[in-house]
Amino acid sequence: MGMREKIIDRAKALLADGTVVGVWGWKRGEMPGDRVPAFFETAEELDDDFVYDCFCAANVSRYLNGRKAADGRVLALLKQCDT
């Protein structure tokens, strides 16, 4: 099992038990090698659109300010250099 699959499995578990209401990660952009930040709210979205590879450069923590505390907890996938 690769890292992408491990991340998806854990994120799905957290969504399913209500620990988080969504996941900030990356999806494919319009150009090859382009990865853009994306917010995933369902397991299906993670399966279909989530990517994790060497092109995931954007720091998704900067998008956390757009989520209100009332929305619930959000999982943000951060690279080591972003933590």
All heavy atoms as an XYZ file, in Angstrom:
646
protein
N       0.852     -1.183      0.000
C       0.000      0.000      0.000
C       0.890      1.236      0.000
O       1.773      1.373      0.835
C      -0.907     -0.022      1.241
C      -1.804      1.179      1.346
S      -2.847      1.250      2.818
C      -3.956     -0.082      2.546
N       0.633      2.140     -0.942
C       1.418      3.359     -1.061
C       0.961      4.438     -0.087
O      -0.064      4.312      0.594
N       1.713      5.520     -0.035
C       1.405      6.622      0.880
C       0.044      7.241      0.572
O      -0.720      7.552      1.483
C       2.507      7.681      0.822
C       2.306      8.791      1.827
S       2.203      8.237      3.549
C       3.870      7.737      3.843
N      -0.284      7.417     -0.710
C      -1.585      7.987     -1.077
C      -2.722      7.151     -0.496
O      -3.658      7.683      0.087
C      -1.720      8.073     -2.606
C      -3.080      8.594     -3.050
C      -3.238      8.546     -4.583
N      -4.535      9.040     -4.984
C      -5.633      8.281     -5.084
N      -5.569      6.992     -4.818
N      -6.779      8.812     -5.454
N      -2.636      5.846     -0.638
C      -3.683      4.960     -0.136
C      -3.773      4.998      1.388
O      -4.868      4.965      1.953
C      -3.442      3.526     -0.627
C      -3.660      3.347     -2.118
C      -2.512      3.878     -2.973
O      -1.383      4.060     -2.452
O      -2.754      4.141     -4.165
N      -2.623      5.074      2.055
C      -2.626      5.165      3.516
C      -3.300      6.453      3.985
O      -4.073      6.450      4.942
C      -1.196      5.092      4.060
C      -0.577      3.729      3.937
C       0.842      3.734      4.468
C       1.497      2.386      4.256
N       2.868      2.361      4.753
N      -2.992      7.555      3.311
C      -3.602      8.842      3.655
C      -5.110      8.781      3.440
O      -5.890      9.210      4.297
C      -2.977      9.991      2.833
C      -1.526     10.207      3.259
C      -3.787     11.273      2.988
C      -0.751     11.145      2.352
N      -5.525      8.248      2.303
C      -6.956      8.151      2.006
C      -7.673      7.285      3.031
O      -8.744      7.654      3.525
C      -7.190      7.630      0.572
C      -6.814      8.706     -0.442
C      -8.637      7.212      0.374
C      -6.882      8.247     -1.882
N      -7.101      6.147      3.378
C      -7.728      5.258      4.366
C      -7.920      5.962      5.704
O      -8.982      5.879      6.318
C      -6.907      3.986      4.564
C      -7.040      3.003      3.418
O      -7.943      3.184      2.568
O      -6.239      2.049      3.376
N      -6.895      6.659      6.162
C      -6.984      7.359      7.453
C      -7.979      8.511      7.382
O      -8.785      8.716      8.299
C      -5.608      7.867      7.872
C      -5.598      8.530      9.210
C      -5.912      7.529     10.306
N      -5.820      8.188     11.593
C      -6.677      8.018     12.578
N      -7.667      7.155     12.465
N      -6.544      8.675     13.695
N      -7.946      9.272      6.303
C      -8.873     10.393      6.136
C     -10.320      9.898      6.081
O     -11.216     10.498      6.687
C      -8.527     11.188      4.884
N     -10.549      8.794      5.377
C     -11.900      8.217      5.310
C     -12.389      7.801      6.690
O     -13.550      8.026      7.043
C     -11.918      6.994      4.394
C     -11.922      7.297      2.935
C     -11.973      5.960      2.190
C     -11.962      6.097      0.728
N     -12.013      4.783      0.054
N     -11.512      7.197      7.475
C     -11.888      6.777      8.830
C     -12.262      7.979      9.691
O     -13.250      7.935     10.440
C     -10.749      5.980      9.472
N     -11.498      9.058      9.585
C     -11.786     10.262     10.367
C     -13.084     10.929      9.918
O     -13.831     11.462     10.742
C     -10.618     11.242     10.281
C      -9.317     10.782     10.949
C      -8.180     11.728     10.607
C      -9.494     10.661     12.455
N     -13.365     10.891      8.628
C     -14.634     11.432      8.122
C     -15.804     10.566      8.590
O     -16.835     11.076      9.027
C     -14.627     11.497      6.593
C     -13.833     12.623      5.949
C     -13.693     12.385      4.449
C     -14.486     13.970      6.214
N     -15.628      9.256      8.504
C     -16.712      8.323      8.838
C     -17.114      8.392     10.309
O     -18.306      8.317     10.627
C     -16.303      6.898      8.481
N     -16.142      8.558     11.200
C     -16.502      8.592     12.626
C     -16.807      9.994     13.135
O     -17.058     10.198     14.317
C     -15.440      7.904     13.478
C     -14.125      8.663     13.577
O     -14.050      9.845     13.172
O     -13.154      8.070     14.077
N     -16.781     10.977     12.228
C     -17.163     12.339     12.601
C     -16.073     13.155     13.273
O     -16.330     14.259     13.746
N     -14.853     12.634     13.323
C     -13.751     13.379     13.928
C     -13.477     14.659     13.151
O     -13.181     15.694     13.735
C     -12.478     12.510     13.989
O     -12.764     11.330     14.749
C     -11.334     13.257     14.630
N     -13.572     14.574     11.821
C     -13.379     15.754     10.971
C     -14.558     15.885     10.014
O     -15.242     14.904      9.720
C     -12.055     15.693     10.169
C     -10.854     15.648     11.087
C     -12.036     14.526      9.197
N     -14.778     17.109      9.555
C     -15.851     17.363      8.581
C     -15.310     17.484      7.167
O     -16.082     17.537      6.215
C     -16.673     18.624      8.944
C     -17.373     18.433     10.274
C     -15.802     19.868      8.949
N     -13.986     17.554      7.038
C     -13.394     17.677      5.721
C     -11.886     17.551      5.769
O     -11.283     17.537      6.844
N     -11.292     17.462      4.590
C      -9.852     17.252      4.451
C      -9.291     18.234      3.429
O      -9.780     18.305      2.302
C      -9.555     15.810      3.966
C      -8.060     15.591      3.796
C     -10.167     14.779      4.906
N      -8.268     18.985      3.837
C      -7.536     19.828      2.896
C      -6.375     19.021      2.359
O      -5.570     18.483      3.106
C      -6.988     21.090      3.569
C      -7.940     22.222      3.574
C      -8.604     22.721      4.657
C      -8.353     23.009      2.461
N      -9.404     23.769      4.279
C      -9.272     23.962      2.925
C      -8.056     22.993      1.107
C      -9.877     24.896      2.097
C      -8.651     23.918      0.278
C      -9.552     24.862      0.782
N      -6.291     18.913      1.034
C      -5.205     18.200      0.374
C      -5.003     18.778     -1.007
O      -5.136     19.985     -1.193
N      -4.726     17.909     -1.992
C      -4.439     18.362     -3.339
C      -5.191     17.532     -4.368
O      -5.491     16.365     -4.155
C      -2.946     18.241     -3.642
C      -2.087     18.945     -2.661
C      -1.643     20.234     -2.729
C      -1.546     18.421     -1.463
N      -0.878     20.540     -1.635
C      -0.800     19.425     -0.828
C      -1.626     17.183     -0.815
C      -0.138     19.246      0.369
C      -0.978     17.002      0.386
C      -0.234     18.033      0.959
N      -5.465     18.144     -5.508
C      -6.022     17.440     -6.653
C      -5.266     17.900     -7.893
O      -4.510     18.875     -7.847
C      -7.525     17.704     -6.797
C      -7.882     19.129     -7.159
C      -9.380     19.277     -7.306
C      -9.735     20.697     -7.725
N     -11.171     20.850     -7.911
N      -5.473     17.208     -8.982
C      -4.804     17.567    -10.235
C      -5.335     18.899    -10.756
O      -6.528     19.156    -10.713
C      -5.033     16.484    -11.280
C      -4.203     15.265    -11.063
C      -4.423     14.211    -12.130
N      -3.476     13.127    -12.001
C      -3.523     12.182    -11.067
N      -4.475     12.185    -10.174
N      -2.602     11.236    -11.016
N      -4.421     19.697    -11.266
C      -4.799     20.959    -11.892
C      -5.016     20.757    -13.386
O      -5.151     19.631    -13.865
N      -5.022     21.847    -14.109
C      -5.299     21.790    -15.540
C      -4.100     21.326    -16.363
O      -4.275     20.783    -17.452
C      -5.769     23.154    -16.032
C      -7.107     23.546    -15.455
C      -7.605     24.877    -15.983
O      -7.092     25.344    -17.024
O      -8.511     25.437    -15.368
N      -2.905     21.547    -15.877
C      -1.697     21.184    -16.618
C      -1.053     19.951    -15.981
O      -1.190     19.726    -14.783
C      -0.693     22.346    -16.596
C      -1.237     23.639    -17.160
S      -1.647     23.538    -18.899
C      -0.044     23.447    -19.615
N      -0.320     19.156    -16.766
C       0.394     18.006    -16.196
C       1.362     18.472    -15.115
O       2.063     19.467    -15.278
C       1.150     17.422    -17.388
C       0.413     17.913    -18.588
C      -0.140     19.254    -18.211
N       1.391     17.792    -14.003
C       2.281     18.169    -12.911
C       1.748     19.295    -12.051
O       2.385     19.689    -11.084
N       0.593     19.829    -12.382
C      -0.018     20.910    -11.615
C      -0.903     20.302    -10.523
O      -1.826     19.547    -10.813
C      -0.846     21.789    -12.546
C      -1.422     23.007    -11.854
O      -0.866     23.420    -10.816
O      -2.420     23.545    -12.359
N      -0.608     20.611     -9.273
C      -1.413     20.146     -8.140
C      -1.948     21.369     -7.414
O      -1.186     22.283     -7.089
C      -0.591     19.294     -7.175
C       0.089     18.099     -7.832
C      -0.926     17.097     -8.348
N      -0.285     15.935     -8.929
C      -0.180     15.711    -10.234
N      -0.672     16.584    -11.092
N       0.411     14.626    -10.681
N      -3.242     21.391     -7.183
C      -3.866     22.544     -6.541
C      -4.526     22.123     -5.234
O      -5.005     20.998     -5.111
C      -4.896     23.212     -7.483
C      -4.210     23.790     -8.704
C      -5.976     22.241     -7.905
N      -4.543     23.014     -4.249
C      -5.223     22.711     -2.995
C      -6.703     22.431     -3.245
O      -7.332     23.066     -4.095
C      -5.037     23.983     -2.165
C      -3.815     24.616     -2.735
C      -3.870     24.314     -4.201
N      -7.235     21.485     -2.485
C      -8.643     21.115     -2.639
C      -9.198     20.681     -1.284
O      -8.471     20.154     -0.443
C      -8.791     19.981     -3.645
N     -10.485     20.917     -1.105
C     -11.171     20.512      0.122
C     -12.081     19.335     -0.207
O     -12.904     19.414     -1.114
C     -11.999     21.679      0.684
C     -12.531     21.405      2.056
C     -11.693     21.361      3.146
C     -13.887     21.184      2.246
C     -12.185     21.112      4.415
C     -14.392     20.939      3.507
C     -13.533     20.903      4.592
N     -11.915     18.239      0.518
C     -12.668     17.012      0.295
C     -13.606     16.775      1.473
O     -13.174     16.812      2.620
C     -11.717     15.819      0.151
C     -10.688     16.001     -0.927
C      -9.434     16.509     -0.630
C     -10.975     15.686     -2.233
C      -8.480     16.682     -1.616
C     -10.028     15.858     -3.239
C      -8.782     16.357     -2.925
N     -14.875     16.529      1.188
C     -15.852     16.305      2.252
C     -16.399     14.885      2.294
O     -17.082     14.535      3.242
C     -17.017     17.286      2.106
C     -16.571     18.729      2.282
C     -17.713     19.705      2.165
O     -18.019     20.118      1.035
O     -18.295     20.044      3.214
N     -16.090     14.079      1.284
C     -16.605     12.711      1.246
C     -15.506     11.731      0.858
O     -14.498     12.105      0.240
C     -17.753     12.564      0.218
O     -17.213     12.750     -1.100
C     -18.876     13.559      0.476
N     -15.735     10.469      1.199
C     -14.807      9.407      0.830
C     -14.709      9.282     -0.683
O     -13.625      9.030     -1.225
C     -15.257      8.086      1.452
N     -15.822      9.480     -1.368
C     -15.838      9.376     -2.826
C     -14.951     10.447     -3.468
O     -14.247     10.180     -4.446
C     -17.266      9.488     -3.368
C     -18.167      8.337     -2.987
C     -18.678      8.408     -1.547
O     -18.756      9.527     -0.963
O     -18.975      7.344     -0.987
N     -15.000     11.661     -2.930
C     -14.149     12.726     -3.458
C     -12.673     12.373     -3.280
O     -11.863     12.615     -4.171
C     -14.447     14.050     -2.759
C     -15.777     14.661     -3.113
C     -16.101     15.903     -2.285
O     -15.619     16.027     -1.143
O     -16.832     16.741     -2.818
N     -12.338     11.806     -2.134
C     -10.955     11.398     -1.892
C     -10.526     10.338     -2.894
O      -9.448     10.421     -3.486
C     -10.792     10.870     -0.464
C     -10.817     11.918      0.640
C     -11.009     11.261      1.989
C      -9.537     12.736      0.617
N     -11.363      9.319     -3.091
C     -11.037      8.247     -4.042
C     -10.853      8.777     -5.452
O      -9.940      8.373     -6.169
C     -12.137      7.182     -4.055
C     -12.101      6.272     -2.850
O     -11.015      6.088     -2.266
O     -13.165      5.735     -2.485
N     -11.716      9.687     -5.857
C     -11.729     10.161     -7.239
C     -10.678     11.221     -7.545
O     -10.087     11.216     -8.629
C     -13.106     10.729     -7.606
C     -14.198      9.677     -7.597
O     -13.874      8.470     -7.651
O     -15.379     10.065     -7.533
N     -10.448     12.147     -6.615
C      -9.678     13.344     -6.957
C      -8.392     13.565     -6.166
O      -7.522     14.315     -6.604
C     -10.553     14.590     -6.795
C     -11.751     14.586     -7.734
O     -11.618     14.073     -8.851
O     -12.818     15.078     -7.336
N      -8.250     12.962     -4.982
C      -7.083     13.235     -4.149
C      -5.809     12.698     -4.785
O      -5.765     11.574     -5.261
C      -7.263     12.611     -2.757
C      -6.061     12.774     -1.877
C      -5.800     13.987     -1.279
C      -5.184     11.722     -1.670
C      -4.681     14.150     -0.474
C      -4.072     11.866     -0.870
C      -3.815     13.084     -0.264
N      -4.779     13.537     -4.801
C      -3.457     13.106     -5.251
C      -2.421     13.463     -4.196
O      -2.566     14.447     -3.456
C      -3.038     13.742     -6.606
C      -3.814     13.164     -7.743
C      -3.136     15.230     -6.585
N      -1.398     12.644     -4.115
C      -0.259     12.926     -3.240
C       0.979     12.421     -3.951
O       1.172     11.217     -4.124
C      -0.425     12.255     -1.883
C       0.696     12.606     -0.934
C       0.730     13.865     -0.349
C       1.715     11.719     -0.668
C       1.774     14.214      0.498
C       2.756     12.053      0.173
C       2.778     13.298      0.751
O       3.816     13.644      1.577
N       1.793     13.364     -4.413
C       3.026     13.021     -5.105
C       4.011     14.177     -4.967
O       3.770     15.133     -4.223
C       2.755     12.665     -6.569
C       2.073     13.777     -7.360
O       2.159     14.951     -6.953
O       1.459     13.466     -8.394
N       5.113     14.084     -5.685
C       6.171     15.090     -5.552
C       5.775     16.460     -6.088
O       6.477     17.441     -5.851
C       7.441     14.602     -6.246
S       7.261     14.368     -8.021
N       4.645     16.569     -6.771
C       4.192     17.851     -7.293
C       3.287     18.618     -6.322
O       2.848     19.719     -6.611
C       3.464     17.666     -8.631
C       4.335     17.106     -9.713
C       4.129     15.829    -10.187
C       5.377     17.859    -10.244
C       4.930     15.307    -11.181
C       6.190     17.343    -11.235
C       5.972     16.059    -11.709
N       2.979     18.034     -5.183
C       2.107     18.679     -4.184
C       2.936     19.690     -3.397
O       3.470     19.392     -2.332
C       1.496     17.636     -3.255
S       0.405     16.484     -4.090
N       3.047     20.891     -3.919
C       3.932     21.895     -3.335
C       3.202     22.912     -2.459
O       3.781     23.446     -1.520
C       4.682     22.632     -4.433
N       1.941     23.169     -2.740
C       1.219     24.215     -2.009
C       1.047     23.844     -0.537
O       0.752     22.702     -0.197
C      -0.143     24.441     -2.647
N       1.225     24.829      0.316
C       1.012     24.662      1.750
C      -0.474     24.889      2.025
O      -0.955     26.021      1.983
C       1.872     25.673      2.507
C       1.732     25.567      3.999
O       0.863     24.883      4.522
N       2.607     26.259      4.705
N      -1.208     23.831      2.314
C      -2.658     23.957      2.475
C      -3.066     24.595      3.797
O      -4.225     24.968      3.969
C      -3.378     22.597      2.296
C      -3.152     22.051      0.908
C      -2.968     21.604      3.362
N      -2.132     24.779      4.725
C      -2.498     25.386      6.010
C      -2.987     26.824      5.833
O      -3.769     27.315      6.636
C      -1.330     25.346      6.992
O      -0.274     26.170      6.561
N      -2.574     27.482      4.786
C      -3.022     28.863      4.566
C      -4.507     28.938      4.237
O      -5.113     30.001      4.304
C      -2.192     29.534      3.486
C      -2.334     28.888      2.117
C      -1.436     29.535      1.124
N      -2.030     30.793      0.720
C      -1.872     31.344     -0.462
N      -1.115     30.765     -1.348
N      -2.459     32.468     -0.768
N      -5.127     27.818      3.884
C      -6.552     27.797      3.557
C      -7.431     27.523      4.775
O      -8.648     27.586      4.686
C      -6.831     26.758      2.471
C      -6.112     27.093      1.188
C      -4.855     26.576      0.922
C      -6.681     27.966      0.269
C      -4.179     26.907     -0.238
C      -6.007     28.304     -0.897
C      -4.752     27.773     -1.136
O      -4.087     28.110     -2.280
N      -6.825     27.232      5.901
C      -7.589     26.914      7.105
C      -8.361     28.105      7.641
O      -9.385     27.936      8.300
C      -6.679     26.355      8.196
C      -6.063     24.998      7.890
C      -5.078     24.625      8.980
C      -7.131     23.940      7.738
N      -7.906     29.309      7.388
C      -8.596     30.500      7.887
C      -9.991     30.644      7.302
O     -10.837     31.308      7.878
C      -7.779     31.762      7.607
C      -6.546     31.830      8.459
O      -6.484     31.223      9.523
N      -5.540     32.539      8.003
N     -10.250     30.036      6.175
C     -11.551     30.120      5.536
C     -12.606     29.226      6.179
O     -13.784     29.337      5.883
N     -12.201     28.356      7.079
C     -13.134     27.456      7.753
C     -13.421     27.993      9.146
O     -12.513     28.316      9.892
C     -12.551     26.050      7.870
C     -12.095     25.436      6.572
C     -13.180     25.285      5.566
N     -14.154     24.293      5.947
C     -15.200     23.977      5.216
N     -15.412     24.590      4.080
N     -16.044     23.070      5.605
N     -14.698     28.091      9.490
C     -15.089     28.579     10.811
C     -15.034     27.442     11.825
O     -15.221     26.280     11.478
C     -16.504     29.133     10.753
C     -16.666     30.297      9.820
C     -18.094     30.804      9.880
C     -18.430     31.511      8.605
N     -19.265     30.791      7.701
N     -14.814     27.778     13.086
C     -14.779     26.767     14.135
C     -16.108     26.013     14.206
O     -16.145     24.834     14.524
C     -14.458     27.415     15.483
N     -17.202     26.696     13.864
C     -18.520     26.058     13.907
C     -18.657     24.967     12.849
O     -19.506     24.088     12.968
C     -19.610     27.104     13.719
N     -17.828     25.023     11.821
C     -17.867     24.011     10.767
C     -17.397     22.653     11.283
O     -17.719     21.631     10.710
C     -16.999     24.411      9.578
C     -17.533     25.626      8.844
O     -18.738     25.902      8.967
O     -16.751     26.296      8.165
N     -16.603     22.643     12.316
C     -16.048     21.407     12.854
C     -14.562     21.303     12.550
O     -13.967     22.164     11.918
N     -13.987     20.223     13.010
C     -12.561     19.994     12.801
C     -12.281     19.650     11.348
O     -13.060     18.967     10.701
C     -12.066     18.840     13.660
C     -11.974     19.172     15.102
C     -11.426     17.996     15.842
N     -11.148     18.371     17.213
C     -10.595     17.576     18.086
N     -10.272     16.350     17.751
N     -10.383     17.994     19.305
N     -11.111     20.099     10.898
C     -10.682     19.860      9.528
C      -9.291     19.233      9.566
O      -8.427     19.662     10.331
C     -10.644     21.183      8.733
C     -10.079     20.967      7.357
C     -12.031     21.794      8.649
N      -9.087     18.209      8.759
C      -7.775     17.581      8.613
C      -7.020     18.323      7.521
O      -7.524     18.461      6.401
C      -7.937     16.106      8.232
C      -6.667     15.345      7.854
C      -5.705     15.282      9.025
C      -7.034     13.946      7.378
N      -5.836     18.825      7.840
C      -4.987     19.487      6.846
C      -3.755     18.629      6.634
O      -3.024     18.346      7.582
C      -4.592     20.883      7.323
N      -3.531     18.206      5.424
C      -2.379     17.384      5.091
C      -1.194     18.291      4.809
O      -1.217     19.048      3.847
C      -2.699     16.499      3.890
C      -3.886     15.568      4.131
C      -4.318     14.894      2.855
C      -3.541     14.533      5.196
N      -0.200     18.218      5.673
C       0.952     19.102      5.556
C       2.215     18.301      5.291
O       2.391     17.210      5.841
C       1.140     19.908      6.840
C      -0.034     20.775      7.262
C       0.250     21.420      8.606
C      -0.334     21.821      6.216
N       3.069     18.862      4.465
C       4.368     18.259      4.230
C       5.272     18.640      5.404
O       5.031     19.602      6.112
C       4.933     18.764      2.910
C       4.030     18.502      1.730
C       4.541     19.122      0.449
C       4.822     20.584      0.471
N       3.715     21.491      0.703
N       6.335     17.877      5.582
C       7.254     18.131      6.696
C       7.779     19.562      6.669
O       7.880     20.210      7.705
C       8.398     17.139      6.669
C       9.334     17.286      7.848
C      10.412     16.228      7.855
O      10.441     15.339      7.020
N      11.297     16.317      8.808
N       8.094     20.082      5.500
C       8.644     21.427      5.405
C       7.614     22.495      5.744
O       7.970     23.653      5.969
C       9.222     21.671      4.024
S       8.029     21.518      2.681
N       6.324     22.156      5.791
C       5.274     23.123      6.098
C       4.880     23.113      7.575
O       4.113     23.965      7.999
C       4.020     22.850      5.262
C       4.256     23.033      3.781
O       5.162     23.800      3.415
O       3.559     22.401      2.985
N       5.366     22.132      8.310
C       4.937     22.041      9.711
C       5.789     22.862     10.569
O       6.423     23.148     11.179
C       4.923     20.593     10.204
O       6.201     20.018     10.054
C       3.905     19.789      9.453
